[in-house]
């Protein structure tokens, strides 16, 4: 259905145009989320609560994280704090 997010084993988030696309992804516990920067500017993936953080990702760079805990994990770009996203982890 439109607007619903189905939990999968892996999810991909593209960073372009100063935004995370898709801003919300859902993975099963133990699932992997991979972010890839397709934009010209560097970006990061930094947890709101500090529990994880990527290095600066330049154009074409990717970073992945395995989510072993159920919950909702908000994140932002430490270089552009207006950029926000969410990972939802389900059983």
PyMOL Python script that loads the backbone (N, CA, C, O; Angstrom):
from pymol import cmd

cmd.read_pdbstr("""\
ATOM      1  N   UNK A   1       0.847  -1.191   0.000  1.00  0.00           N
ATOM      2  CA  UNK A   1       0.000   0.000   0.000  1.00  0.00           C
ATOM      3  C   UNK A   1       0.882   1.240   0.000  1.00  0.00           C
ATOM      4  O   UNK A   1       2.021   1.206   0.466  1.00  0.00           O
ATOM      5  N   UNK A   2       0.359   2.302  -0.512  1.00  0.00           N
ATOM      6  CA  UNK A   2       1.125   3.542  -0.598  1.00  0.00           C
ATOM      7  C   UNK A   2       1.499   4.021   0.797  1.00  0.00           C
ATOM      8  O   UNK A   2       0.661   4.058   1.698  1.00  0.00           O
ATOM      9  N   UNK A   3       2.749   4.384   0.964  1.00  0.00           N
ATOM     10  CA  UNK A   3       3.200   4.926   2.228  1.00  0.00           C
ATOM     11  C   UNK A   3       3.602   3.889   3.243  1.00  0.00           C
ATOM     12  O   UNK A   3       4.181   4.241   4.271  1.00  0.00           O
ATOM     13  N   UNK A   4       3.317   2.605   2.995  1.00  0.00           N
ATOM     14  CA  UNK A   4       3.707   1.597   3.965  1.00  0.00           C
ATOM     15  C   UNK A   4       5.133   1.163   3.698  1.00  0.00           C
ATOM     16  O   UNK A   4       5.621   1.240   2.570  1.00  0.00           O
ATOM     17  N   UNK A   5       5.789   0.711   4.737  1.00  0.00           N
ATOM     18  CA  UNK A   5       7.176   0.282   4.621  1.00  0.00           C
ATOM     19  C   UNK A   5       7.237  -1.181   5.026  1.00  0.00           C
ATOM     20  O   UNK A   5       6.932  -1.523   6.169  1.00  0.00           O
ATOM     21  N   UNK A   6       7.624  -2.036   4.111  1.00  0.00           N
ATOM     22  CA  UNK A   6       7.701  -3.464   4.400  1.00  0.00           C
ATOM     23  C   UNK A   6       9.083  -3.813   4.928  1.00  0.00           C
ATOM     24  O   UNK A   6      10.094  -3.380   4.375  1.00  0.00           O
ATOM     25  N   UNK A   7       9.125  -4.596   6.000  1.00  0.00           N
ATOM     26  CA  UNK A   7      10.405  -4.989   6.581  1.00  0.00           C
ATOM     27  C   UNK A   7      11.053  -6.057   5.711  1.00  0.00           C
ATOM     28  O   UNK A   7      10.409  -7.023   5.299  1.00  0.00           O
ATOM     29  N   UNK A   8      12.338  -5.863   5.443  1.00  0.00           N
ATOM     30  CA  UNK A   8      13.092  -6.803   4.624  1.00  0.00           C
ATOM     31  C   UNK A   8      14.394  -7.135   5.341  1.00  0.00           C
ATOM     32  O   UNK A   8      14.692  -6.566   6.391  1.00  0.00           O
ATOM     33  N   UNK A   9      15.162  -8.047   4.780  1.00  0.00           N
ATOM     34  CA  UNK A   9      16.445  -8.413   5.377  1.00  0.00           C
ATOM     35  C   UNK A   9      17.490  -7.324   5.159  1.00  0.00           C
ATOM     36  O   UNK A   9      18.436  -7.191   5.935  1.00  0.00           O
ATOM     37  N   UNK A  10      17.306  -6.550   4.096  1.00  0.00           N
ATOM     38  CA  UNK A  10      18.275  -5.504   3.784  1.00  0.00           C
ATOM     39  C   UNK A  10      17.541  -4.327   3.170  1.00  0.00           C
ATOM     40  O   UNK A  10      16.514  -4.499   2.512  1.00  0.00           O
ATOM     41  N   UNK A  11      18.064  -3.140   3.384  1.00  0.00           N
ATOM     42  CA  UNK A  11      17.466  -1.934   2.817  1.00  0.00           C
ATOM     43  C   UNK A  11      18.589  -1.038   2.317  1.00  0.00           C
ATOM     44  O   UNK A  11      19.701  -1.052   2.846  1.00  0.00           O
ATOM     45  N   UNK A  12      18.280  -0.268   1.299  1.00  0.00           N
ATOM     46  CA  UNK A  12      19.245   0.665   0.721  1.00  0.00           C
ATOM     47  C   UNK A  12      18.677   2.072   0.795  1.00  0.00           C
ATOM     48  O   UNK A  12      17.502   2.301   0.511  1.00  0.00           O
ATOM     49  N   UNK A  13      19.534   3.010   1.184  1.00  0.00           N
ATOM     50  CA  UNK A  13      19.155   4.418   1.241  1.00  0.00           C
ATOM     51  C   UNK A  13      20.137   5.184   0.368  1.00  0.00           C
ATOM     52  O   UNK A  13      21.350   5.079   0.548  1.00  0.00           O
ATOM     53  N   UNK A  14      19.617   5.946  -0.564  1.00  0.00           N
ATOM     54  CA  UNK A  14      20.453   6.792  -1.410  1.00  0.00           C
ATOM     55  C   UNK A  14      20.471   8.194  -0.823  1.00  0.00           C
ATOM     56  O   UNK A  14      19.437   8.712  -0.402  1.00  0.00           O
ATOM     57  N   UNK A  15      21.641   8.801  -0.795  1.00  0.00           N
ATOM     58  CA  UNK A  15      21.769  10.187  -0.355  1.00  0.00           C
ATOM     59  C   UNK A  15      21.997  11.032  -1.605  1.00  0.00           C
ATOM     60  O   UNK A  15      22.994  10.866  -2.308  1.00  0.00           O
ATOM     61  N   UNK A  16      21.059  11.939  -1.870  1.00  0.00           N
ATOM     62  CA  UNK A  16      21.221  12.835  -3.011  1.00  0.00           C
ATOM     63  C   UNK A  16      20.341  14.049  -2.791  1.00  0.00           C
ATOM     64  O   UNK A  16      19.315  13.976  -2.116  1.00  0.00           O
ATOM     65  N   UNK A  17      20.748  15.150  -3.360  1.00  0.00           N
ATOM     66  CA  UNK A  17      19.940  16.360  -3.247  1.00  0.00           C
ATOM     67  C   UNK A  17      19.688  16.778  -1.823  1.00  0.00           C
ATOM     68  O   UNK A  17      18.606  17.274  -1.509  1.00  0.00           O
ATOM     69  N   UNK A  18      20.682  16.586  -0.932  1.00  0.00           N
ATOM     70  CA  UNK A  18      20.577  17.001   0.467  1.00  0.00           C
ATOM     71  C   UNK A  18      19.438  16.295   1.202  1.00  0.00           C
ATOM     72  O   UNK A  18      18.790  16.878   2.070  1.00  0.00           O
ATOM     73  N   UNK A  19      19.199  15.011   0.835  1.00  0.00           N
ATOM     74  CA  UNK A  19      18.180  14.264   1.568  1.00  0.00           C
ATOM     75  C   UNK A  19      18.493  12.779   1.502  1.00  0.00           C
ATOM     76  O   UNK A  19      19.211  12.308   0.620  1.00  0.00           O
ATOM     77  N   UNK A  20      17.930  12.055   2.466  1.00  0.00           N
ATOM     78  CA  UNK A  20      17.985  10.600   2.449  1.00  0.00           C
ATOM     79  C   UNK A  20      16.754  10.092   1.697  1.00  0.00           C
ATOM     80  O   UNK A  20      15.630  10.487   2.005  1.00  0.00           O
ATOM     81  N   UNK A  21      16.965   9.227   0.723  1.00  0.00           N
ATOM     82  CA  UNK A  21      15.879   8.726  -0.110  1.00  0.00           C
ATOM     83  C   UNK A  21      15.985   7.212  -0.145  1.00  0.00           C
ATOM     84  O   UNK A  21      16.754   6.700  -0.958  1.00  0.00           O
ATOM     85  N   UNK A  22      15.273   6.468   0.671  1.00  0.00           N
ATOM     86  CA  UNK A  22      14.051   6.780   1.397  1.00  0.00           C
ATOM     87  C   UNK A  22      14.335   7.228   2.834  1.00  0.00           C
ATOM     88  O   UNK A  22      15.220   6.688   3.498  1.00  0.00           O
ATOM     89  N   UNK A  23      13.579   8.216   3.302  1.00  0.00           N
ATOM     90  CA  UNK A  23      13.833   8.731   4.646  1.00  0.00           C
ATOM     91  C   UNK A  23      13.508   7.746   5.760  1.00  0.00           C
ATOM     92  O   UNK A  23      14.085   7.831   6.844  1.00  0.00           O
ATOM     93  N   UNK A  24      12.584   6.804   5.509  1.00  0.00           N
ATOM     94  CA  UNK A  24      12.290   5.766   6.487  1.00  0.00           C
ATOM     95  C   UNK A  24      12.407   4.406   5.813  1.00  0.00           C
ATOM     96  O   UNK A  24      11.797   4.160   4.773  1.00  0.00           O
ATOM     97  N   UNK A  25      13.198   3.529   6.418  1.00  0.00           N
ATOM     98  CA  UNK A  25      13.296   2.148   5.937  1.00  0.00           C
ATOM     99  C   UNK A  25      13.030   1.218   7.106  1.00  0.00           C
ATOM    100  O   UNK A  25      13.262   1.571   8.263  1.00  0.00           O
ATOM    101  N   UNK A  26      12.540   0.027   6.793  1.00  0.00           N
ATOM    102  CA  UNK A  26      12.243  -0.966   7.821  1.00  0.00           C
ATOM    103  C   UNK A  26      12.961  -2.260   7.474  1.00  0.00           C
ATOM    104  O   UNK A  26      12.878  -2.751   6.348  1.00  0.00           O
ATOM    105  N   UNK A  27      13.667  -2.804   8.460  1.00  0.00           N
ATOM    106  CA  UNK A  27      14.363  -4.081   8.277  1.00  0.00           C
ATOM    107  C   UNK A  27      14.021  -5.010   9.430  1.00  0.00           C
ATOM    108  O   UNK A  27      13.636  -4.572  10.514  1.00  0.00           O
ATOM    109  N   UNK A  28      14.171  -6.296   9.171  1.00  0.00           N
ATOM    110  CA  UNK A  28      14.007  -7.273  10.232  1.00  0.00           C
ATOM    111  C   UNK A  28      15.233  -7.243  11.133  1.00  0.00           C
ATOM    112  O   UNK A  28      16.316  -6.833  10.714  1.00  0.00           O
ATOM    113  N   UNK A  29      15.052  -7.684  12.379  1.00  0.00           N
ATOM    114  CA  UNK A  29      16.164  -7.762  13.326  1.00  0.00           C
ATOM    115  C   UNK A  29      17.314  -8.535  12.679  1.00  0.00           C
ATOM    116  O   UNK A  29      17.112  -9.620  12.134  1.00  0.00           O
ATOM    117  N   UNK A  30      18.514  -7.971  12.745  1.00  0.00           N
ATOM    118  CA  UNK A  30      19.659  -8.576  12.082  1.00  0.00           C
ATOM    119  C   UNK A  30      19.838  -8.114  10.652  1.00  0.00           C
ATOM    120  O   UNK A  30      20.782  -8.523   9.977  1.00  0.00           O
ATOM    121  N   UNK A  31      18.935  -7.260  10.184  1.00  0.00           N
ATOM    122  CA  UNK A  31      19.008  -6.753   8.818  1.00  0.00           C
ATOM    123  C   UNK A  31      20.076  -5.689   8.656  1.00  0.00           C
ATOM    124  O   UNK A  31      20.537  -5.084   9.624  1.00  0.00           O
ATOM    125  N   UNK A  32      20.453  -5.479   7.409  1.00  0.00           N
ATOM    126  CA  UNK A  32      21.518  -4.537   7.076  1.00  0.00           C
ATOM    127  C   UNK A  32      20.931  -3.372   6.285  1.00  0.00           C
ATOM    128  O   UNK A  32      20.156  -3.562   5.348  1.00  0.00           O
ATOM    129  N   UNK A  33      21.317  -2.169   6.684  1.00  0.00           N
ATOM    130  CA  UNK A  33      20.964  -0.982   5.908  1.00  0.00           C
ATOM    131  C   UNK A  33      22.249  -0.432   5.307  1.00  0.00           C
ATOM    132  O   UNK A  33      23.257  -0.285   5.999  1.00  0.00           O
ATOM    133  N   UNK A  34      22.206  -0.130   4.021  1.00  0.00           N
ATOM    134  CA  UNK A  34      23.357   0.439   3.330  1.00  0.00           C
ATOM    135  C   UNK A  34      22.987   1.809   2.788  1.00  0.00           C
ATOM    136  O   UNK A  34      21.993   1.967   2.080  1.00  0.00           O
ATOM    137  N   UNK A  35      23.797   2.786   3.131  1.00  0.00           N
ATOM    138  CA  UNK A  35      23.619   4.141   2.614  1.00  0.00           C
ATOM    139  C   UNK A  35      24.665   4.384   1.537  1.00  0.00           C
ATOM    140  O   UNK A  35      25.826   4.011   1.706  1.00  0.00           O
ATOM    141  N   UNK A  36      24.265   5.007   0.429  1.00  0.00           N
ATOM    142  CA  UNK A  36      25.192   5.350  -0.648  1.00  0.00           C
ATOM    143  C   UNK A  36      24.996   6.819  -1.000  1.00  0.00           C
ATOM    144  O   UNK A  36      23.875   7.265  -1.246  1.00  0.00           O
ATOM    145  N   UNK A  37      26.096   7.563  -1.022  1.00  0.00           N
ATOM    146  CA  UNK A  37      26.032   8.985  -1.340  1.00  0.00           C
ATOM    147  C   UNK A  37      26.180   9.180  -2.847  1.00  0.00           C
ATOM    148  O   UNK A  37      27.253   8.955  -3.408  1.00  0.00           O
ATOM    149  N   UNK A  38      25.101   9.597  -3.492  1.00  0.00           N
ATOM    150  CA  UNK A  38      25.144   9.904  -4.920  1.00  0.00           C
ATOM    151  C   UNK A  38      25.272  11.398  -5.180  1.00  0.00           C
ATOM    152  O   UNK A  38      25.244  11.838  -6.330  1.00  0.00           O
ATOM    153  N   UNK A  39      25.411  12.177  -4.110  1.00  0.00           N
ATOM    154  CA  UNK A  39      25.511  13.620  -4.270  1.00  0.00           C
ATOM    155  C   UNK A  39      26.952  14.090  -4.314  1.00  0.00           C
ATOM    156  O   UNK A  39      27.876  13.330  -4.023  1.00  0.00           O
ATOM    157  N   UNK A  40      27.133  15.343  -4.678  1.00  0.00           N
ATOM    158  CA  UNK A  40      28.473  15.908  -4.779  1.00  0.00           C
ATOM    159  C   UNK A  40      29.061  16.238  -3.410  1.00  0.00           C
ATOM    160  O   UNK A  40      30.279  16.202  -3.239  1.00  0.00           O
ATOM    161  N   UNK A  41      28.212  16.559  -2.435  1.00  0.00           N
ATOM    162  CA  UNK A  41      28.690  16.979  -1.119  1.00  0.00           C
ATOM    163  C   UNK A  41      28.856  15.771  -0.205  1.00  0.00           C
ATOM    164  O   UNK A  41      28.130  14.788  -0.352  1.00  0.00           O
ATOM    165  N   UNK A  42      29.808  15.826   0.746  1.00  0.00           N
ATOM    166  CA  UNK A  42      29.937  14.743   1.716  1.00  0.00           C
ATOM    167  C   UNK A  42      28.797  14.767   2.723  1.00  0.00           C
ATOM    168  O   UNK A  42      28.244  15.822   3.036  1.00  0.00           O
ATOM    169  N   UNK A  43      28.457  13.584   3.223  1.00  0.00           N
ATOM    170  CA  UNK A  43      27.398  13.449   4.220  1.00  0.00           C
ATOM    171  C   UNK A  43      27.796  12.367   5.211  1.00  0.00           C
ATOM    172  O   UNK A  43      28.723  11.594   4.969  1.00  0.00           O
ATOM    173  N   UNK A  44      27.075  12.321   6.340  1.00  0.00           N
ATOM    174  CA  UNK A  44      27.274  11.250   7.312  1.00  0.00           C
ATOM    175  C   UNK A  44      25.924  10.632   7.644  1.00  0.00           C
ATOM    176  O   UNK A  44      24.869  11.171   7.308  1.00  0.00           O
ATOM    177  N   UNK A  45      25.989   9.487   8.313  1.00  0.00           N
ATOM    178  CA  UNK A  45      24.816   8.834   8.898  1.00  0.00           C
ATOM    179  C   UNK A  45      25.122   8.735  10.387  1.00  0.00           C
ATOM    180  O   UNK A  45      25.908   7.885  10.806  1.00  0.00           O
ATOM    181  N   UNK A  46      24.501   9.603  11.188  1.00  0.00           N
ATOM    182  CA  UNK A  46      24.833   9.730  12.603  1.00  0.00           C
ATOM    183  C   UNK A  46      23.572   9.515  13.434  1.00  0.00           C
ATOM    184  O   UNK A  46      22.582  10.224  13.258  1.00  0.00           O
ATOM    185  N   UNK A  47      23.607   8.537  14.340  1.00  0.00           N
ATOM    186  CA  UNK A  47      22.429   8.252  15.160  1.00  0.00           C
ATOM    187  C   UNK A  47      22.098   9.437  16.054  1.00  0.00           C
ATOM    188  O   UNK A  47      22.993  10.096  16.583  1.00  0.00           O
ATOM    189  N   UNK A  48      20.804   9.705  16.218  1.00  0.00           N
ATOM    190  CA  UNK A  48      20.370  10.773  17.123  1.00  0.00           C
ATOM    191  C   UNK A  48      20.901  10.536  18.532  1.00  0.00           C
ATOM    192  O   UNK A  48      21.246  11.488  19.231  1.00  0.00           O
ATOM    193  N   UNK A  49      20.970   9.274  18.955  1.00  0.00           N
ATOM    194  CA  UNK A  49      21.401   8.959  20.315  1.00  0.00           C
ATOM    195  C   UNK A  49      22.888   8.614  20.392  1.00  0.00           C
ATOM    196  O   UNK A  49      23.375   8.209  21.447  1.00  0.00           O
ATOM    197  N   UNK A  50      23.613   8.773  19.278  1.00  0.00           N
ATOM    198  CA  UNK A  50      25.048   8.533  19.294  1.00  0.00           C
ATOM    199  C   UNK A  50      25.447   7.073  19.233  1.00  0.00           C
ATOM    200  O   UNK A  50      26.626   6.756  19.388  1.00  0.00           O
ATOM    201  N   UNK A  51      24.487   6.164  19.010  1.00  0.00           N
ATOM    202  CA  UNK A  51      24.807   4.734  19.062  1.00  0.00           C
ATOM    203  C   UNK A  51      25.538   4.244  17.821  1.00  0.00           C
ATOM    204  O   UNK A  51      26.157   3.181  17.852  1.00  0.00           O
ATOM    205  N   UNK A  52      25.478   4.992  16.740  1.00  0.00           N
ATOM    206  CA  UNK A  52      26.249   4.631  15.553  1.00  0.00           C
ATOM    207  C   UNK A  52      26.540   5.878  14.751  1.00  0.00           C
ATOM    208  O   UNK A  52      25.865   6.898  14.886  1.00  0.00           O
ATOM    209  N   UNK A  53      27.549   5.781  13.919  1.00  0.00           N
ATOM    210  CA  UNK A  53      27.894   6.904  13.059  1.00  0.00           C
ATOM    211  C   UNK A  53      28.840   6.465  11.964  1.00  0.00           C
ATOM    212  O   UNK A  53      29.781   5.705  12.197  1.00  0.00           O
ATOM    213  N   UNK A  54      28.578   6.953  10.775  1.00  0.00           N
ATOM    214  CA  UNK A  54      29.446   6.649   9.644  1.00  0.00           C
ATOM    215  C   UNK A  54      30.567   7.673   9.575  1.00  0.00           C
ATOM    216  O   UNK A  54      30.462   8.750  10.162  1.00  0.00           O
ATOM    217  N   UNK A  55      31.644   7.345   8.860  1.00  0.00           N
ATOM    218  CA  UNK A  55      32.586   8.400   8.492  1.00  0.00           C
ATOM    219  C   UNK A  55      31.927   9.317   7.462  1.00  0.00           C
ATOM    220  O   UNK A  55      30.816   9.044   7.006  1.00  0.00           O
ATOM    221  N   UNK A  56      32.603  10.389   7.099  1.00  0.00           N
ATOM    222  CA  UNK A  56      32.090  11.221   6.013  1.00  0.00           C
ATOM    223  C   UNK A  56      32.084  10.392   4.737  1.00  0.00           C
ATOM    224  O   UNK A  56      33.080   9.759   4.385  1.00  0.00           O
ATOM    225  N   UNK A  57      30.951  10.406   4.052  1.00  0.00           N
ATOM    226  CA  UNK A  57      30.804   9.659   2.809  1.00  0.00           C
ATOM    227  C   UNK A  57      30.875  10.636   1.645  1.00  0.00           C
ATOM    228  O   UNK A  57      30.000  11.486   1.477  1.00  0.00           O
ATOM    229  N   UNK A  58      31.920  10.507   0.849  1.00  0.00           N
ATOM    230  CA  UNK A  58      32.038  11.325  -0.351  1.00  0.00           C
ATOM    231  C   UNK A  58      31.199  10.750  -1.470  1.00  0.00           C
ATOM    232  O   UNK A  58      30.528   9.733  -1.292  1.00  0.00           O
ATOM    233  N   UNK A  59      31.232  11.388  -2.607  1.00  0.00           N
ATOM    234  CA  UNK A  59      30.451  10.937  -3.756  1.00  0.00           C
ATOM    235  C   UNK A  59      30.802   9.497  -4.106  1.00  0.00           C
ATOM    236  O   UNK A  59      31.970   9.156  -4.290  1.00  0.00           O
ATOM    237  N   UNK A  60      29.765   8.652  -4.196  1.00  0.00           N
ATOM    238  CA  UNK A  60      29.956   7.254  -4.568  1.00  0.00           C
ATOM    239  C   UNK A  60      30.283   6.327  -3.410  1.00  0.00           C
ATOM    240  O   UNK A  60      30.337   5.111  -3.592  1.00  0.00           O
ATOM    241  N   UNK A  61      30.501   6.880  -2.223  1.00  0.00           N
ATOM    242  CA  UNK A  61      30.875   6.053  -1.065  1.00  0.00           C
ATOM    243  C   UNK A  61      29.631   5.444  -0.427  1.00  0.00           C
ATOM    244  O   UNK A  61      28.553   6.038  -0.435  1.00  0.00           O
ATOM    245  N   UNK A  62      29.809   4.241   0.129  1.00  0.00           N
ATOM    246  CA  UNK A  62      28.716   3.560   0.833  1.00  0.00           C
ATOM    247  C   UNK A  62      29.153   3.200   2.241  1.00  0.00           C
ATOM    248  O   UNK A  62      30.343   3.083   2.531  1.00  0.00           O
ATOM    249  N   UNK A  63      28.159   3.026   3.115  1.00  0.00           N
ATOM    250  CA  UNK A  63      28.393   2.581   4.490  1.00  0.00           C
ATOM    251  C   UNK A  63      27.212   1.725   4.904  1.00  0.00           C
ATOM    252  O   UNK A  63      26.062   2.066   4.625  1.00  0.00           O
ATOM    253  N   UNK A  64      27.494   0.615   5.568  1.00  0.00           N
ATOM    254  CA  UNK A  64      26.442  -0.304   5.984  1.00  0.00           C
ATOM    255  C   UNK A  64      26.473  -0.525   7.484  1.00  0.00           C
ATOM    256  O   UNK A  64      27.528  -0.437   8.112  1.00  0.00           O
ATOM    257  N   UNK A  65      25.304  -0.816   8.060  1.00  0.00           N
ATOM    258  CA  UNK A  65      25.219  -1.166   9.470  1.00  0.00           C
ATOM    259  C   UNK A  65      24.188  -2.270   9.641  1.00  0.00           C
ATOM    260  O   UNK A  65      23.121  -2.246   9.029  1.00  0.00           O
ATOM    261  N   UNK A  66      24.527  -3.238  10.486  1.00  0.00           N
ATOM    262  CA  UNK A  66      23.600  -4.300  10.855  1.00  0.00           C
ATOM    263  C   UNK A  66      22.841  -3.864  12.103  1.00  0.00           C
ATOM    264  O   UNK A  66      23.444  -3.411  13.076  1.00  0.00           O
ATOM    265  N   UNK A  67      21.522  -4.003  12.075  1.00  0.00           N
ATOM    266  CA  UNK A  67      20.680  -3.604  13.196  1.00  0.00           C
ATOM    267  C   UNK A  67      20.202  -4.850  13.922  1.00  0.00           C
ATOM    268  O   UNK A  67      19.346  -5.583  13.425  1.00  0.00           O
ATOM    269  N   UNK A  68      20.769  -5.085  15.114  1.00  0.00           N
ATOM    270  CA  UNK A  68      20.470  -6.285  15.894  1.00  0.00           C
ATOM    271  C   UNK A  68      19.434  -6.051  16.981  1.00  0.00           C
ATOM    272  O   UNK A  68      19.022  -6.996  17.654  1.00  0.00           O
ATOM    273  N   UNK A  69      19.007  -4.806  17.162  1.00  0.00           N
ATOM    274  CA  UNK A  69      18.037  -4.493  18.206  1.00  0.00           C
ATOM    275  C   UNK A  69      16.748  -4.021  17.564  1.00  0.00           C
ATOM    276  O   UNK A  69      16.767  -3.279  16.582  1.00  0.00           O
ATOM    277  N   UNK A  70      15.620  -4.459  18.129  1.00  0.00           N
ATOM    278  CA  UNK A  70      14.318  -3.997  17.669  1.00  0.00           C
ATOM    279  C   UNK A  70      14.105  -2.573  18.191  1.00  0.00           C
ATOM    280  O   UNK A  70      14.441  -2.252  19.331  1.00  0.00           O
ATOM    281  N   UNK A  71      13.546  -1.744  17.338  1.00  0.00           N
ATOM    282  CA  UNK A  71      13.260  -0.379  17.764  1.00  0.00           C
ATOM    283  C   UNK A  71      13.254   0.568  16.584  1.00  0.00           C
ATOM    284  O   UNK A  71      13.353   0.156  15.428  1.00  0.00           O
ATOM    285  N   UNK A  72      13.135   1.844  16.899  1.00  0.00           N
ATOM    286  CA  UNK A  72      13.149   2.901  15.900  1.00  0.00           C
ATOM    287  C   UNK A  72      14.387   3.749  16.146  1.00  0.00           C
ATOM    288  O   UNK A  72      14.607   4.241  17.252  1.00  0.00           O
ATOM    289  N   UNK A  73      15.190   3.913  15.104  1.00  0.00           N
ATOM    290  CA  UNK A  73      16.480   4.583  15.227  1.00  0.00           C
ATOM    291  C   UNK A  73      16.511   5.783  14.285  1.00  0.00           C
ATOM    292  O   UNK A  73      16.615   5.643  13.067  1.00  0.00           O
ATOM    293  N   UNK A  74      16.419   6.962  14.886  1.00  0.00           N
ATOM    294  CA  UNK A  74      16.517   8.183  14.087  1.00  0.00           C
ATOM    295  C   UNK A  74      17.975   8.519  13.839  1.00  0.00           C
ATOM    296  O   UNK A  74      18.844   8.214  14.656  1.00  0.00           O
ATOM    297  N   UNK A  75      18.232   9.145  12.708  1.00  0.00           N
ATOM    298  CA  UNK A  75      19.597   9.560  12.387  1.00  0.00           C
ATOM    299  C   UNK A  75      19.565  10.852  11.579  1.00  0.00           C
ATOM    300  O   UNK A  75      18.521  11.278  11.085  1.00  0.00           O
ATOM    301  N   UNK A  76      20.732  11.455  11.463  1.00  0.00           N
ATOM    302  CA  UNK A  76      20.861  12.723  10.752  1.00  0.00           C
ATOM    303  C   UNK A  76      22.250  12.801  10.148  1.00  0.00           C
ATOM    304  O   UNK A  76      23.106  11.955  10.405  1.00  0.00           O
ATOM    305  N   UNK A  77      22.458  13.831   9.341  1.00  0.00           N
ATOM    306  CA  UNK A  77      23.788  14.111   8.795  1.00  0.00           C
ATOM    307  C   UNK A  77      24.467  15.127   9.695  1.00  0.00           C
ATOM    308  O   UNK A  77      23.946  16.224   9.899  1.00  0.00           O
ATOM    309  N   UNK A  78      25.640  14.768  10.242  1.00  0.00           N
ATOM    310  CA  UNK A  78      26.322  15.682  11.168  1.00  0.00           C
ATOM    311  C   UNK A  78      26.791  16.956  10.468  1.00  0.00           C
ATOM    312  O   UNK A  78      27.036  17.966  11.127  1.00  0.00           O
ATOM    313  N   UNK A  79      26.918  16.920   9.154  1.00  0.00           N
ATOM    314  CA  UNK A  79      27.329  18.103   8.395  1.00  0.00           C
ATOM    315  C   UNK A  79      26.145  18.966   7.990  1.00  0.00           C
ATOM    316  O   UNK A  79      26.290  20.170   7.780  1.00  0.00           O
ATOM    317  N   UNK A  80      24.983  18.354   7.882  1.00  0.00           N
ATOM    318  CA  UNK A  80      23.755  19.048   7.452  1.00  0.00           C
ATOM    319  C   UNK A  80      22.620  18.557   8.347  1.00  0.00           C
ATOM    320  O   UNK A  80      21.837  17.702   7.932  1.00  0.00           O
ATOM    321  N   UNK A  81      22.517  19.090   9.584  1.00  0.00           N
ATOM    322  CA  UNK A  81      21.597  18.517  10.579  1.00  0.00           C
ATOM    323  C   UNK A  81      20.121  18.553  10.175  1.00  0.00           C
ATOM    324  O   UNK A  81      19.304  17.891  10.814  1.00  0.00           O
ATOM    325  N   UNK A  82      19.765  19.288   9.157  1.00  0.00           N
ATOM    326  CA  UNK A  82      18.396  19.277   8.677  1.00  0.00           C
ATOM    327  C   UNK A  82      18.049  17.993   7.934  1.00  0.00           C
ATOM    328  O   UNK A  82      16.874  17.700   7.717  1.00  0.00           O
ATOM    329  N   UNK A  83      19.056  17.233   7.548  1.00  0.00           N
ATOM    330  CA  UNK A  83      18.835  15.961   6.868  1.00  0.00           C
ATOM    331  C   UNK A  83      18.559  14.899   7.918  1.00  0.00           C
ATOM    332  O   UNK A  83      19.392  14.654   8.790  1.00  0.00           O
ATOM    333  N   UNK A  84      17.398  14.269   7.841  1.00  0.00           N
ATOM    334  CA  UNK A  84      17.017  13.293   8.859  1.00  0.00           C
ATOM    335  C   UNK A  84      16.431  12.050   8.229  1.00  0.00           C
ATOM    336  O   UNK A  84      15.822  12.100   7.160  1.00  0.00           O
ATOM    337  N   UNK A  85      16.627  10.929   8.912  1.00  0.00           N
ATOM    338  CA  UNK A  85      16.063   9.672   8.452  1.00  0.00           C
ATOM    339  C   UNK A  85      15.785   8.775   9.629  1.00  0.00           C
ATOM    340  O   UNK A  85      16.164   9.078  10.760  1.00  0.00           O
ATOM    341  N   UNK A  86      15.114   7.657   9.357  1.00  0.00           N
ATOM    342  CA  UNK A  86      14.723   6.724  10.403  1.00  0.00           C
ATOM    343  C   UNK A  86      14.874   5.294   9.900  1.00  0.00           C
ATOM    344  O   UNK A  86      14.507   4.973   8.770  1.00  0.00           O
ATOM    345  N   UNK A  87      15.422   4.445  10.762  1.00  0.00           N
ATOM    346  CA  UNK A  87      15.447   2.997  10.523  1.00  0.00           C
ATOM    347  C   UNK A  87      14.527   2.361  11.550  1.00  0.00           C
ATOM    348  O   UNK A  87      14.685   2.581  12.751  1.00  0.00           O
ATOM    349  N   UNK A  88      13.562   1.569  11.081  1.00  0.00           N
ATOM    350  CA  UNK A  88      12.656   0.834  11.956  1.00  0.00           C
ATOM    351  C   UNK A  88      13.056  -0.640  11.884  1.00  0.00           C
ATOM    352  O   UNK A  88      13.125  -1.225  10.803  1.00  0.00           O
ATOM    353  N   UNK A  89      13.320  -1.235  13.063  1.00  0.00           N
ATOM    354  CA  UNK A  89      13.745  -2.636  13.127  1.00  0.00           C
ATOM    355  C   UNK A  89      12.657  -3.429  13.829  1.00  0.00           C
ATOM    356  O   UNK A  89      12.263  -3.107  14.949  1.00  0.00           O
ATOM    357  N   UNK A  90      12.175  -4.473  13.157  1.00  0.00           N
ATOM    358  CA  UNK A  90      11.078  -5.287  13.694  1.00  0.00           C
ATOM    359  C   UNK A  90      11.544  -6.726  13.842  1.00  0.00           C
ATOM    360  O   UNK A  90      12.560  -7.133  13.280  1.00  0.00           O
ATOM    361  N   UNK A  91      10.776  -7.484  14.612  1.00  0.00           N
ATOM    362  CA  UNK A  91      11.107  -8.878  14.883  1.00  0.00           C
ATOM    363  C   UNK A  91      10.849  -9.722  13.629  1.00  0.00           C
ATOM    364  O   UNK A  91      11.065 -10.934  13.645  1.00  0.00           O
TER     365      UNK A  91
END
""", "prot")
cmd.dss("prot")
cmd.show_as("cartoon", "prot")
cmd.util.cbc("prot")
cmd.orient("prot")
